[in-house]
Amino acid sequence: MQKAWVDNQVPQCGYCQSGMVMATTALLRNTPNPTDAQIDAAVTNICRCGTFQQVRDAIHAVSKA
């Protein structure tokens, strides 16, 4: 997940990073190929930089790997 995070240029200010990585890792353990709606429901951390699309891209990249 961390590599996909960097590859998809998710990190910005760092405020939400640890919580987002933990939430996305838990999501992928329970739902190996999540939809955008499942991602939105599972990842409720607030990103002040607005990188939510990059977060989705990183999750989808990991789910396809």
N, CA, C and O atoms as a Maestro MAE file, in Angstrom:
{
 s_m_m2io_version
 :::
 2.0.0
}

f_m_ct {
 s_m_title
 :::
 protein
 m_atom[260] {
  # First column is atom index #
  i_m_mmod_type
  r_m_x_coord
  r_m_y_coord
  r_m_z_coord
  i_m_residue_number
  s_m_chain_name
  s_m_pdb_residue_name
  s_m_pdb_atom_name
  i_m_atomic_number
  :::
  1 25 0.815 -1.171 0.000 1 A "MET " " N  " 7
  2 3 0.000 0.000 0.000 1 A "MET " " CA " 6
  3 2 0.868 1.249 0.000 1 A "MET " " C  " 6
  4 15 0.576 2.203 -0.721 1 A "MET " " O  " 8
  5 25 1.927 1.257 0.794 2 A "GLN " " N  " 7
  6 3 2.766 2.453 0.866 2 A "GLN " " CA " 6
  7 2 3.418 2.769 -0.476 2 A "GLN " " C  " 6
  8 15 3.524 3.937 -0.852 2 A "GLN " " O  " 8
  9 25 3.856 1.741 -1.202 3 A "LYS " " N  " 7
  10 3 4.466 1.965 -2.519 3 A "LYS " " CA " 6
  11 2 3.438 2.530 -3.489 3 A "LYS " " C  " 6
  12 15 3.737 3.467 -4.230 3 A "LYS " " O  " 8
  13 25 2.234 1.973 -3.493 4 A "ALA " " N  " 7
  14 3 1.167 2.487 -4.357 4 A "ALA " " CA " 6
  15 2 0.827 3.919 -3.982 4 A "ALA " " C  " 6
  16 15 0.501 4.730 -4.848 4 A "ALA " " O  " 8
  17 25 0.900 4.231 -2.704 5 A "TRP " " N  " 7
  18 3 0.624 5.583 -2.217 5 A "TRP " " CA " 6
  19 2 1.585 6.573 -2.874 5 A "TRP " " C  " 6
  20 15 1.176 7.619 -3.378 5 A "TRP " " O  " 8
  21 25 2.866 6.221 -2.855 6 A "VAL " " N  " 7
  22 3 3.889 7.098 -3.438 6 A "VAL " " CA " 6
  23 2 3.769 7.108 -4.963 6 A "VAL " " C  " 6
  24 15 3.836 8.168 -5.586 6 A "VAL " " O  " 8
  25 25 3.593 5.930 -5.560 7 A "ASP " " N  " 7
  26 3 3.496 5.834 -7.023 7 A "ASP " " CA " 6
  27 2 2.336 6.656 -7.580 7 A "ASP " " C  " 6
  28 15 2.427 7.179 -8.691 7 A "ASP " " O  " 8
  29 25 1.250 6.776 -6.823 8 A "ASN " " N  " 7
  30 3 0.074 7.522 -7.273 8 A "ASN " " CA " 6
  31 2 0.036 8.953 -6.735 8 A "ASN " " C  " 6
  32 15 -0.986 9.633 -6.829 8 A "ASN " " O  " 8
  33 25 1.157 9.398 -6.171 9 A "GLN " " N  " 7
  34 3 1.330 10.768 -5.688 9 A "GLN " " CA " 6
  35 2 0.243 11.208 -4.705 9 A "GLN " " C  " 6
  36 15 -0.282 12.319 -4.784 9 A "GLN " " O  " 8
  37 25 -0.079 10.301 -3.777 10 A "VAL " " N  " 7
  38 3 -1.079 10.633 -2.763 10 A "VAL " " CA " 6
  39 2 -0.520 11.602 -1.719 10 A "VAL " " C  " 6
  40 15 -1.201 12.569 -1.376 10 A "VAL " " O  " 8
  41 25 0.701 11.380 -1.198 11 A "PRO " " N  " 7
  42 3 1.165 12.228 -0.099 11 A "PRO " " CA " 6
  43 2 1.245 13.704 -0.477 11 A "PRO " " C  " 6
  44 15 1.802 14.070 -1.511 11 A "PRO " " O  " 8
  45 25 0.688 14.517 0.364 12 A "GLN " " N  " 7
  46 3 0.784 15.963 0.209 12 A "GLN " " CA " 6
  47 2 1.318 16.517 1.524 12 A "GLN " " C  " 6
  48 15 2.531 16.525 1.736 12 A "GLN " " O  " 8
  49 25 0.454 16.974 2.398 13 A "CYS " " N  " 7
  50 3 0.916 17.581 3.647 13 A "CYS " " CA " 6
  51 2 1.247 16.542 4.718 13 A "CYS " " C  " 6
  52 15 2.033 16.820 5.624 13 A "CYS " " O  " 8
  53 25 0.656 15.347 4.624 14 A "GLY " " N  " 7
  54 3 0.927 14.298 5.595 14 A "GLY " " CA " 6
  55 2 -0.059 14.214 6.735 14 A "GLY " " C  " 6
  56 15 0.010 13.284 7.538 14 A "GLY " " O  " 8
  57 25 -0.976 15.160 6.829 15 A "TYR " " N  " 7
  58 3 -1.927 15.218 7.940 15 A "TYR " " CA " 6
  59 2 -2.723 13.922 8.091 15 A "TYR " " C  " 6
  60 15 -2.924 13.455 9.212 15 A "TYR " " O  " 8
  61 25 -3.174 13.340 6.994 16 A "CYS " " N  " 7
  62 3 -4.076 12.185 7.042 16 A "CYS " " CA " 6
  63 2 -3.398 10.864 6.695 16 A "CYS " " C  " 6
  64 15 -4.033 9.811 6.768 16 A "CYS " " O  " 8
  65 25 -2.146 10.898 6.326 17 A "GLN " " N  " 7
  66 3 -1.509 9.736 5.703 17 A "GLN " " CA " 6
  67 2 -1.557 8.453 6.527 17 A "GLN " " C  " 6
  68 15 -1.936 7.406 6.002 17 A "GLN " " O  " 8
  69 25 -1.191 8.508 7.773 18 A "SER " " N  " 7
  70 3 -1.145 7.268 8.563 18 A "SER " " CA " 6
  71 2 -2.533 6.653 8.707 18 A "SER " " C  " 6
  72 15 -2.687 5.440 8.564 18 A "SER " " O  " 8
  73 25 -3.530 7.461 8.983 19 A "GLY " " N  " 7
  74 3 -4.893 6.952 9.110 19 A "GLY " " CA " 6
  75 2 -5.435 6.418 7.803 19 A "GLY " " C  " 6
  76 15 -6.122 5.397 7.787 19 A "GLY " " O  " 8
  77 25 -5.137 7.091 6.708 20 A "MET " " N  " 7
  78 3 -5.608 6.632 5.395 20 A "MET " " CA " 6
  79 2 -4.967 5.311 5.009 20 A "MET " " C  " 6
  80 15 -5.649 4.413 4.515 20 A "MET " " O  " 8
  81 25 -3.669 5.181 5.227 21 A "VAL " " N  " 7
  82 3 -2.984 3.921 4.886 21 A "VAL " " CA " 6
  83 2 -3.560 2.779 5.720 21 A "VAL " " C  " 6
  84 15 -3.776 1.685 5.199 21 A "VAL " " O  " 8
  85 25 -3.811 3.016 7.002 22 A "MET " " N  " 7
  86 3 -4.396 1.962 7.841 22 A "MET " " CA " 6
  87 2 -5.804 1.610 7.379 22 A "MET " " C  " 6
  88 15 -6.157 0.432 7.330 22 A "MET " " O  " 8
  89 25 -6.614 2.608 7.040 23 A "ALA " " N  " 7
  90 3 -7.983 2.353 6.590 23 A "ALA " " CA " 6
  91 2 -8.000 1.603 5.263 23 A "ALA " " C  " 6
  92 15 -8.807 0.692 5.074 23 A "ALA " " O  " 8
  93 25 -7.122 1.978 4.350 24 A "THR " " N  " 7
  94 3 -7.106 1.310 3.052 24 A "THR " " CA " 6
  95 2 -6.569 -0.118 3.154 24 A "THR " " C  " 6
  96 15 -7.033 -1.007 2.440 24 A "THR " " O  " 8
  97 25 -5.605 -0.337 4.027 25 A "THR " " N  " 7
  98 3 -5.087 -1.690 4.235 25 A "THR " " CA " 6
  99 2 -6.170 -2.590 4.811 25 A "THR " " C  " 6
  100 15 -6.328 -3.731 4.376 25 A "THR " " O  " 8
  101 25 -6.915 -2.085 5.785 26 A "ALA " " N  " 7
  102 3 -8.025 -2.859 6.361 26 A "ALA " " CA " 6
  103 2 -9.092 -3.138 5.309 26 A "ALA " " C  " 6
  104 15 -9.628 -4.244 5.244 26 A "ALA " " O  " 8
  105 25 -9.396 -2.151 4.497 27 A "LEU " " N  " 7
  106 3 -10.384 -2.338 3.431 27 A "LEU " " CA " 6
  107 2 -9.967 -3.461 2.498 27 A "LEU " " C  " 6
  108 15 -10.770 -4.341 2.189 27 A "LEU " " O  " 8
  109 25 -8.722 -3.439 2.045 28 A "LEU " " N  " 7
  110 3 -8.266 -4.444 1.088 28 A "LEU " " CA " 6
  111 2 -8.174 -5.840 1.699 28 A "LEU " " C  " 6
  112 15 -8.296 -6.833 0.982 28 A "LEU " " O  " 8
  113 25 -7.965 -5.929 2.997 29 A "ARG " " N  " 7
  114 3 -7.975 -7.246 3.654 29 A "ARG " " CA " 6
  115 2 -9.366 -7.861 3.596 29 A "ARG " " C  " 6
  116 15 -9.509 -9.070 3.412 29 A "ARG " " O  " 8
  117 25 -10.395 -7.023 3.754 30 A "ASN " " N  " 7
  118 3 -11.774 -7.510 3.780 30 A "ASN " " CA " 6
  119 2 -12.441 -7.505 2.415 30 A "ASN " " C  " 6
  120 15 -13.349 -8.298 2.164 30 A "ASN " " O  " 8
  121 25 -12.001 -6.625 1.536 31 A "THR " " N  " 7
  122 3 -12.596 -6.476 0.211 31 A "THR " " CA " 6
  123 2 -11.455 -6.318 -0.791 31 A "THR " " C  " 6
  124 15 -11.028 -5.197 -1.068 31 A "THR " " O  " 8
  125 25 -10.955 -7.435 -1.339 32 A "PRO " " N  " 7
  126 3 -9.761 -7.382 -2.185 32 A "PRO " " CA " 6
  127 2 -9.910 -6.550 -3.469 32 A "PRO " " C  " 6
  128 15 -8.906 -6.081 -4.005 32 A "PRO " " O  " 8
  129 25 -11.116 -6.362 -3.964 33 A "ASN " " N  " 7
  130 3 -11.321 -5.595 -5.191 33 A "ASN " " CA " 6
  131 2 -12.487 -4.617 -4.994 33 A "ASN " " C  " 6
  132 15 -13.564 -4.822 -5.554 33 A "ASN " " O  " 8
  133 25 -12.281 -3.563 -4.205 34 A "PRO " " N  " 7
  134 3 -13.382 -2.674 -3.850 34 A "PRO " " CA " 6
  135 2 -13.801 -1.740 -4.987 34 A "PRO " " C  " 6
  136 15 -13.001 -1.379 -5.850 34 A "PRO " " O  " 8
  137 25 -15.062 -1.366 -4.959 35 A "THR " " N  " 7
  138 3 -15.579 -0.349 -5.871 35 A "THR " " CA " 6
  139 2 -15.289 1.024 -5.269 35 A "THR " " C  " 6
  140 15 -14.883 1.133 -4.113 35 A "THR " " O  " 8
  141 25 -15.502 2.064 -6.065 36 A "ASP " " N  " 7
  142 3 -15.315 3.416 -5.527 36 A "ASP " " CA " 6
  143 2 -16.266 3.682 -4.364 36 A "ASP " " C  " 6
  144 15 -15.896 4.338 -3.390 36 A "ASP " " O  " 8
  145 25 -17.487 3.175 -4.467 37 A "ALA " " N  " 7
  146 3 -18.461 3.372 -3.378 37 A "ALA " " CA " 6
  147 2 -17.993 2.680 -2.101 37 A "ALA " " C  " 6
  148 15 -18.149 3.231 -1.012 37 A "ALA " " O  " 8
  149 25 -17.423 1.484 -2.216 38 A "GLN " " N  " 7
  150 3 -16.902 0.775 -1.039 38 A "GLN " " CA " 6
  151 2 -15.709 1.516 -0.454 38 A "GLN " " C  " 6
  152 15 -15.549 1.579 0.765 38 A "GLN " " O  " 8
  153 25 -14.875 2.074 -1.317 39 A "ILE " " N  " 7
  154 3 -13.729 2.854 -0.846 39 A "ILE " " CA " 6
  155 2 -14.220 4.079 -0.079 39 A "ILE " " C  " 6
  156 15 -13.733 4.369 1.014 39 A "ILE " " O  " 8
  157 25 -15.184 4.795 -0.655 40 A "ASP " " N  " 7
  158 3 -15.718 5.992 0.002 40 A "ASP " " CA " 6
  159 2 -16.326 5.665 1.363 40 A "ASP " " C  " 6
  160 15 -16.193 6.441 2.310 40 A "ASP " " O  " 8
  161 25 -16.994 4.517 1.458 41 A "ALA " " N  " 7
  162 3 -17.621 4.126 2.719 41 A "ALA " " CA " 6
  163 2 -16.591 3.711 3.768 41 A "ALA " " C  " 6
  164 15 -16.788 3.942 4.961 41 A "ALA " " O  " 8
  165 25 -15.496 3.101 3.323 42 A "ALA " " N  " 7
  166 3 -14.503 2.570 4.257 42 A "ALA " " CA " 6
  167 2 -13.460 3.596 4.684 42 A "ALA " " C  " 6
  168 15 -12.967 3.548 5.811 42 A "ALA " " O  " 8
  169 25 -13.128 4.507 3.804 43 A "VAL " " N  " 7
  170 3 -12.081 5.490 4.097 43 A "VAL " " CA " 6
  171 2 -12.764 6.824 4.420 43 A "VAL " " C  " 6
  172 15 -13.101 7.604 3.530 43 A "VAL " " O  " 8
  173 25 -12.950 7.053 5.698 44 A "THR " " N  " 7
  174 3 -13.669 8.253 6.134 44 A "THR " " CA " 6
  175 2 -12.738 9.335 6.664 44 A "THR " " C  " 6
  176 15 -13.193 10.372 7.146 44 A "THR " " O  " 8
  177 25 -11.440 9.093 6.575 45 A "ASN " " N  " 7
  178 3 -10.473 10.089 7.016 45 A "ASN " " CA " 6
  179 2 -10.581 11.327 6.134 45 A "ASN " " C  " 6
  180 15 -10.823 11.221 4.931 45 A "ASN " " O  " 8
  181 25 -10.404 12.473 6.721 46 A "ILE " " N  " 7
  182 3 -10.474 13.718 5.964 46 A "ILE " " CA " 6
  183 2 -9.079 14.102 5.490 46 A "ILE " " C  " 6
  184 15 -8.143 14.214 6.282 46 A "ILE " " O  " 8
  185 25 -8.960 14.301 4.185 47 A "CYS " " N  " 7
  186 3 -7.707 14.754 3.585 47 A "CYS " " CA " 6
  187 2 -7.843 16.238 3.301 47 A "CYS " " C  " 6
  188 15 -8.656 16.652 2.475 47 A "CYS " " O  " 8
  189 25 -7.055 17.020 3.978 48 A "ARG " " N  " 7
  190 3 -7.142 18.473 3.806 48 A "ARG " " CA " 6
  191 2 -6.639 18.921 2.433 48 A "ARG " " C  " 6
  192 15 -6.978 20.012 1.976 48 A "ARG " " O  " 8
  193 25 -5.838 18.090 1.778 49 A "CYS " " N  " 7
  194 3 -5.294 18.449 0.463 49 A "CYS " " CA " 6
  195 2 -6.201 18.003 -0.677 49 A "CYS " " C  " 6
  196 15 -6.012 18.429 -1.816 49 A "CYS " " O  " 8
  197 25 -7.178 17.156 -0.387 50 A "GLY " " N  " 7
  198 3 -8.123 16.731 -1.411 50 A "GLY " " CA " 6
  199 2 -7.595 15.687 -2.375 50 A "GLY " " C  " 6
  200 15 -7.922 15.720 -3.562 50 A "GLY " " O  " 8
  201 25 -6.786 14.763 -1.889 51 A "THR " " N  " 7
  202 3 -6.206 13.740 -2.774 51 A "THR " " CA " 6
  203 2 -7.054 12.478 -2.847 51 A "THR " " C  " 6
  204 15 -6.519 11.386 -3.039 51 A "THR " " O  " 8
  205 25 -8.358 12.610 -2.697 52 A "PHE " " N  " 7
  206 3 -9.227 11.436 -2.644 52 A "PHE " " CA " 6
  207 2 -9.172 10.606 -3.928 52 A "PHE " " C  " 6
  208 15 -9.233 9.378 -3.854 52 A "PHE " " O  " 8
  209 25 -9.061 11.233 -5.096 53 A "GLN " " N  " 7
  210 3 -8.977 10.461 -6.341 53 A "GLN " " CA " 6
  211 2 -7.665 9.696 -6.413 53 A "GLN " " C  " 6
  212 15 -7.643 8.557 -6.879 53 A "GLN " " O  " 8
  213 25 -6.586 10.292 -5.966 54 A "GLN " " N  " 7
  214 3 -5.311 9.583 -5.940 54 A "GLN " " CA " 6
  215 2 -5.364 8.414 -4.961 54 A "GLN " " C  " 6
  216 15 -4.758 7.371 -5.210 54 A "GLN " " O  " 8
  217 25 -6.077 8.577 -3.856 55 A "VAL " " N  " 7
  218 3 -6.262 7.485 -2.900 55 A "VAL " " CA " 6
  219 2 -6.982 6.329 -3.592 55 A "VAL " " C  " 6
  220 15 -6.556 5.179 -3.485 55 A "VAL " " O  " 8
  221 25 -8.059 6.629 -4.294 56 A "ARG " " N  " 7
  222 3 -8.785 5.585 -5.026 56 A "ARG " " CA " 6
  223 2 -7.884 4.914 -6.051 56 A "ARG " " C  " 6
  224 15 -7.904 3.691 -6.186 56 A "ARG " " O  " 8
  225 25 -7.103 5.692 -6.768 57 A "ASP " " N  " 7
  226 3 -6.189 5.130 -7.772 57 A "ASP " " CA " 6
  227 2 -5.178 4.186 -7.123 57 A "ASP " " C  " 6
  228 15 -4.881 3.123 -7.668 57 A "ASP " " O  " 8
  229 25 -4.652 4.570 -5.965 58 A "ALA " " N  " 7
  230 3 -3.687 3.721 -5.260 58 A "ALA " " CA " 6
  231 2 -4.344 2.419 -4.798 58 A "ALA " " C  " 6
  232 15 -3.749 1.347 -4.912 58 A "ALA " " O  " 8
  233 25 -5.552 2.511 -4.286 59 A "ILE " " N  " 7
  234 3 -6.261 1.300 -3.831 59 A "ILE " " CA " 6
  235 2 -6.533 0.381 -5.002 59 A "ILE " " C  " 6
  236 15 -6.332 -0.829 -4.898 59 A "ILE " " O  " 8
  237 25 -6.987 0.932 -6.115 60 A "HIS " " N  " 7
  238 3 -7.249 0.099 -7.293 60 A "HIS " " CA " 6
  239 2 -5.968 -0.520 -7.835 60 A "HIS " " C  " 6
  240 15 -5.986 -1.654 -8.313 60 A "HIS " " O  " 8
  241 25 -4.861 0.208 -7.768 61 A "ALA " " N  " 7
  242 3 -3.578 -0.335 -8.230 61 A "ALA " " CA " 6
  243 2 -3.180 -1.549 -7.385 61 A "ALA " " C  " 6
  244 15 -2.726 -2.559 -7.921 61 A "ALA " " O  " 8
  245 25 -3.349 -1.447 -6.075 62 A "VAL " " N  " 7
  246 3 -3.001 -2.560 -5.189 62 A "VAL " " CA " 6
  247 2 -3.966 -3.737 -5.420 62 A "VAL " " C  " 6
  248 15 -3.545 -4.893 -5.414 62 A "VAL " " O  " 8
  249 25 -5.226 -3.446 -5.617 63 A "SER " " N  " 7
  250 3 -6.198 -4.533 -5.786 63 A "SER " " CA " 6
  251 2 -5.974 -5.295 -7.088 63 A "SER " " C  " 6
  252 15 -6.371 -6.456 -7.198 63 A "SER " " O  " 8
  253 25 -5.348 -4.663 -8.070 64 A "LYS " " N  " 7
  254 3 -5.075 -5.331 -9.362 64 A "LYS " " CA " 6
  255 2 -3.735 -6.033 -9.370 64 A "LYS " " C  " 6
  256 15 -3.457 -6.822 -10.272 64 A "LYS " " O  " 8
  257 25 -2.891 -5.758 -8.372 65 A "ALA " " N  " 7
  258 3 -1.542 -6.339 -8.341 65 A "ALA " " CA " 6
  259 2 -1.555 -7.798 -7.950 65 A "ALA " " C  " 6
  260 15 -0.500 -8.428 -7.879 65 A "ALA " " O  " 8
  :::
 }
 m_bond[259] {
  # First column is bond index #
  i_m_from
  i_m_to
  i_m_order
  :::
  1 1 2 1
  2 2 3 1
  3 3 4 2
  4 3 5 1
  5 5 6 1
  6 6 7 1
  7 7 8 2
  8 7 9 1
  9 9 10 1
  10 10 11 1
  11 11 12 2
  12 11 13 1
  13 13 14 1
  14 14 15 1
  15 15 16 2
  16 15 17 1
  17 17 18 1
  18 18 19 1
  19 19 20 2
  20 19 21 1
  21 21 22 1
  22 22 23 1
  23 23 24 2
  24 23 25 1
  25 25 26 1
  26 26 27 1
  27 27 28 2
  28 27 29 1
  29 29 30 1
  30 30 31 1
  31 31 32 2
  32 31 33 1
  33 33 34 1
  34 34 35 1
  35 35 36 2
  36 35 37 1
  37 37 38 1
  38 38 39 1
  39 39 40 2
  40 39 41 1
  41 41 42 1
  42 42 43 1
  43 43 44 2
  44 43 45 1
  45 45 46 1
  46 46 47 1
  47 47 48 2
  48 47 49 1
  49 49 50 1
  50 50 51 1
  51 51 52 2
  52 51 53 1
  53 53 54 1
  54 54 55 1
  55 55 56 2
  56 55 57 1
  57 57 58 1
  58 58 59 1
  59 59 60 2
  60 59 61 1
  61 61 62 1
  62 62 63 1
  63 63 64 2
  64 63 65 1
  65 65 66 1
  66 66 67 1
  67 67 68 2
  68 67 69 1
  69 69 70 1
  70 70 71 1
  71 71 72 2
  72 71 73 1
  73 73 74 1
  74 74 75 1
  75 75 76 2
  76 75 77 1
  77 77 78 1
  78 78 79 1
  79 79 80 2
  80 79 81 1
  81 81 82 1
  82 82 83 1
  83 83 84 2
  84 83 85 1
  85 85 86 1
  86 86 87 1
  87 87 88 2
  88 87 89 1
  89 89 90 1
  90 90 91 1
  91 91 92 2
  92 91 93 1
  93 93 94 1
  94 94 95 1
  95 95 96 2
  96 95 97 1
  97 97 98 1
  98 98 99 1
  99 99 100 2
  100 99 101 1
  101 101 102 1
  102 102 103 1
  103 103 104 2
  104 103 105 1
  105 105 106 1
  106 106 107 1
  107 107 108 2
  108 107 109 1
  109 109 110 1
  110 110 111 1
  111 111 112 2
  112 111 113 1
  113 113 114 1
  114 114 115 1
  115 115 116 2
  116 115 117 1
  117 117 118 1
  118 118 119 1
  119 119 120 2
  120 119 121 1
  121 121 122 1
  122 122 123 1
  123 123 124 2
  124 123 125 1
  125 125 126 1
  126 126 127 1
  127 127 128 2
  128 127 129 1
  129 129 130 1
  130 130 131 1
  131 131 132 2
  132 131 133 1
  133 133 134 1
  134 134 135 1
  135 135 136 2
  136 135 137 1
  137 137 138 1
  138 138 139 1
  139 139 140 2
  140 139 141 1
  141 141 142 1
  142 142 143 1
  143 143 144 2
  144 143 145 1
  145 145 146 1
  146 146 147 1
  147 147 148 2
  148 147 149 1
  149 149 150 1
  150 150 151 1
  151 151 152 2
  152 151 153 1
  153 153 154 1
  154 154 155 1
  155 155 156 2
  156 155 157 1
  157 157 158 1
  158 158 159 1
  159 159 160 2
  160 159 161 1
  161 161 162 1
  162 162 163 1
  163 163 164 2
  164 163 165 1
  165 165 166 1
  166 166 167 1
  167 167 168 2
  168 167 169 1
  169 169 170 1
  170 170 171 1
  171 171 172 2
  172 171 173 1
  173 173 174 1
  174 174 175 1
  175 175 176 2
  176 175 177 1
  177 177 178 1
  178 178 179 1
  179 179 180 2
  180 179 181 1
  181 181 182 1
  182 182 183 1
  183 183 184 2
  184 183 185 1
  185 185 186 1
  186 186 187 1
  187 187 188 2
  188 187 189 1
  189 189 190 1
  190 190 191 1
  191 191 192 2
  192 191 193 1
  193 193 194 1
  194 194 195 1
  195 195 196 2
  196 195 197 1
  197 197 198 1
  198 198 199 1
  199 199 200 2
  200 199 201 1
  201 201 202 1
  202 202 203 1
  203 203 204 2
  204 203 205 1
  205 205 206 1
  206 206 207 1
  207 207 208 2
  208 207 209 1
  209 209 210 1
  210 210 211 1
  211 211 212 2
  212 211 213 1
  213 213 214 1
  214 214 215 1
  215 215 216 2
  216 215 217 1
  217 217 218 1
  218 218 219 1
  219 219 220 2
  220 219 221 1
  221 221 222 1
  222 222 223 1
  223 223 224 2
  224 223 225 1
  225 225 226 1
  226 226 227 1
  227 227 228 2
  228 227 229 1
  229 229 230 1
  230 230 231 1
  231 231 232 2
  232 231 233 1
  233 233 234 1
  234 234 235 1
  235 235 236 2
  236 235 237 1
  237 237 238 1
  238 238 239 1
  239 239 240 2
  240 239 241 1
  241 241 242 1
  242 242 243 1
  243 243 244 2
  244 243 245 1
  245 245 246 1
  246 246 247 1
  247 247 248 2
  248 247 249 1
  249 249 250 1
  250 250 251 1
  251 251 252 2
  252 251 253 1
  253 253 254 1
  254 254 255 1
  255 255 256 2
  256 255 257 1
  257 257 258 1
  258 258 259 1
  259 259 260 2
  :::
 }
}
